[in-house]
Amino acid sequence: MKVAIISVSDKGKELALTIKKHLDDDSTVIRADLFHKNVKKYLKIAFYEYDAIVAIMASGILIRSIAPYINSKTTDPAVINIDDNGNFVISTLSGHLGGANKLTNKIATLIDATPVITTSSDINNRLGIDVLASDLYLSIDKPKEILFFNKAILDGQKITLTMKNEKKYLLNYLEKNTLEMDVSLVNCDNVSEDEIKVGLDGHEIILKEKKMVVGIGCRRGKEYEKINEGFSKSINELNIDASRVNQLASAEIKKDEKGILKLSEKLNIPVNFVDLDRLKLFESQDVQKSEFVKSKFGIYGVCEPSALITAGFDSKLIYKKTSYDGVTIAVAISN
């Protein structure tokens, strides 16, 4: 998640700096940028270029400034409103699909504030279908049907989830989630391998897996146990099961690394070793550049660009390069 933190007052600027320091240490926050004053200008930029906006200002200023740009719950960024004193953190827009509710709770914990969340499913302890999709990195083909299914869930109706083969990541998620959702799970060959069909009373939506790729870099000869440890810690931070990962990725210079190959075999997840030429040509402002890697191999990094290239065009990082005792891990998903 790329986060824009926008403040107006001097006190708000101090709070913005505090929040940024916390978010910079979070591997799931790819970048946190600060903007001060010129609210209309910066909010317009942030609305289209960032995944989330943290607005430290009066709610009236925020709402009037973003109103012209609000379009759809599937495309609008998460918007969070915080008062100058940092007393309340308010989820304002894209609470579920955009991740505003999660970010609200996270920031409120970091600055010891009160989170304010108003979405019906959350306050009634129910699991919305859009929350499930967001948490598991699934796209929704008919966003307009979200309201129907969430209302049905609030009313205690049972919805049917149909898939081709049993999905361990879905079962684990439903078992561990503290919110309620009454579901019936059905296996059927007429559903694509990467899809989950949601149905009730003639209404239907398709949840489709976004391609999730874990990029791996490591020192020469790094043992499997250490690579697996880094892999496990990263997906645990994302609260996902290993079975949700579609592919592993690294650079071709790592194609004989026994630790990576063993991880691929143990998890039954294919690994893609990206050509050095593609890595040399790859450009992204979100990729961290290592001069050490550049001096040795002619490329600026391994785990982040390998993950992004393998996930496909217009993919994005959801977990920035993080080091685990000689192992680097990054995670990307397709658009």
Salt bridges, closest charged atoms under 4 A:
ASP24 OD2 - LYS20 NZ 3.25
ASP26 OD2 - LYS106 NZ 2.64
ASP33 OD2 - ARG31 NE 2.78
ASP51 OD1 - LYS316 NZ 3.39
ASP122 OD1 - HIS96 NE2 2.60
ASP130 OD2 - HIS96 ND1 2.94
ASP135 OD1 - LYS102 NZ 2.47
GLU145 OE1 - HIS203 ND1 2.89
ASP155 OD2 - LYS151 NZ 3.21
GLU180 OE1 - ARG126 NH1 3.55
ASP194 OD2 - LYS208 NZ 2.86
GLU195 OE2 - LYS208 NZ 3.84
GLU209 OE2 - LYS167 NZ 3.48
GLU229 OE2 - LYS233 NZ 3.16
ASP256 OD1 - ARG220 NH1 2.96
GLU257 OE2 - ARG220 NH1 2.96
ASP286 OD2 - LYS2 NZ 3.39
ASP286 OD1 - ARG31 NH1 2.70
ASP325 OD1 - LYS222 NZ 3.93
ASP325 OD2 - LYS226 NZ 3.40
